[in-house]
Amino acid sequence: MLPGGYSAVLQARNREEFRDEVVRFTQQLGFETVSAVTMIDRGRGRYELVTVDNTPTNYVEPYSDKSSGRRDPVLQHCKRQTVPIIWNQDTYVANGVGDLWEQQAQFGYRTGIAMALHLPEGKHFLLGVDRNRPLPGDANKLQRLVADLQLFAVHAQEAALRLLVPAELQPERPSLTPRELEVLRWTMEGKTAWEAGAVLGISERTAVLHINNAMHKLKCVNKHQAVLKALRLGLID
């Protein structure tokens, strides 16, 4: 079963509940502010942004400045990469934009972690968390923070697509075979392909084939994302 800290965001019923869960999880990890951005590419250079955050009121205007965004090395990294970025003052100074850091540091944005999920059909999800005090100096603790955020981002983007994306851009429900659904259910329970195959009386290779077929039909890049999407679409429970 999915851990409660991650599955709670999947159960959000509206934008307000989604925001509350994102902020709650962020603060439990020791960060004061968070920004979750869903971007839908409408083609021909047109795109739609839906942002959920808890940006301080007196920083909303500078935060929304598009010209600053084009200079921001963290945002530019997320536009092009899926690897998380751990940033601080040095990140901005090294890119010749130390003035941007000086501006945001006044509002508590001194260091943080940001990442992006670039999904099929021109959909993107960015998650950034920030705080005023330094990140842990211990490499293992910092790695755990990044891993927790990555796992949460996968769950949050599923909820964001369901709650924030316009109905006309919602994906159609794909048709999965009973066996593909069974393998996904056992994957959700934490079973490997070998274990799922043993339960279902099929070979590991056949189980992998069913997982890959389900991933392809759901347009997902890995089996965990496929499980989450199948849950969101009501294909499994």
C-alpha positions, 0 to 999 in steps of 0.5 A: 500500500502507498505510504500515508504521507504520499497517498494523502495528496492523491485523495485531494478532492479539489484545489484547496485540499491539494494545496493543503496537502502539498504545504503540509508535506513540505513543512513536515520536511522542514521547508517553509515555502513550496511551489507546484506548477503544472504546465500544459503545452497547447502548441504553437508556443502557447501554454497554460500554467497552473500554480499552487503555492504559499508564496509570502504576500509581499513577494508575489509580484517579484516572484511572478516577474517573467523577466526574472524567471528567464534569468533564474538558473533554478527555473532554467534547469527545471525546464531542461532537466529531470534531475533535481537541483539543490541550490543556494547562493552559490548557484546564482552567483556562479550564473552571474545573477547573484542579485536575484538571490539577494532579492529572494533571500529577503523573503526566506528563499535562501536555499532549496530543492527543485525538480521537474517531471516532463510528461507525455502530451506536452504536460510538465510538473515542477516542484520546488521547496525553499527555506531560510536556513541551510540544508543538512550538511550530512550527505545521507540526510540530504539524499533522503530529503531529495528522495522523499521529494521525488516520490512526493512529486510523482504522487502530486503530479497525478493529483495536479493533472486530475484536479487542475488540468481542464476537462478537455485536456484530460486523457482518455481511459485506456483499455487494459487487459485483465492480466495487465490490471492484475499485474499492476495491482500486485505491483502496487502491493510492492511485488516484483515481476517475479513475485507477481508472476509466481502469484498469477502462475505466469513466468517473470518474463510474461509479467514484465511484458504485461507491465510494459504493455500497461506502461505503454497504454498509460503513456508512462515511463515507469511501472510506479507512474503507471500504477499511480495513473491507473489509480487516478483513472479508476482502473485499479483500486 
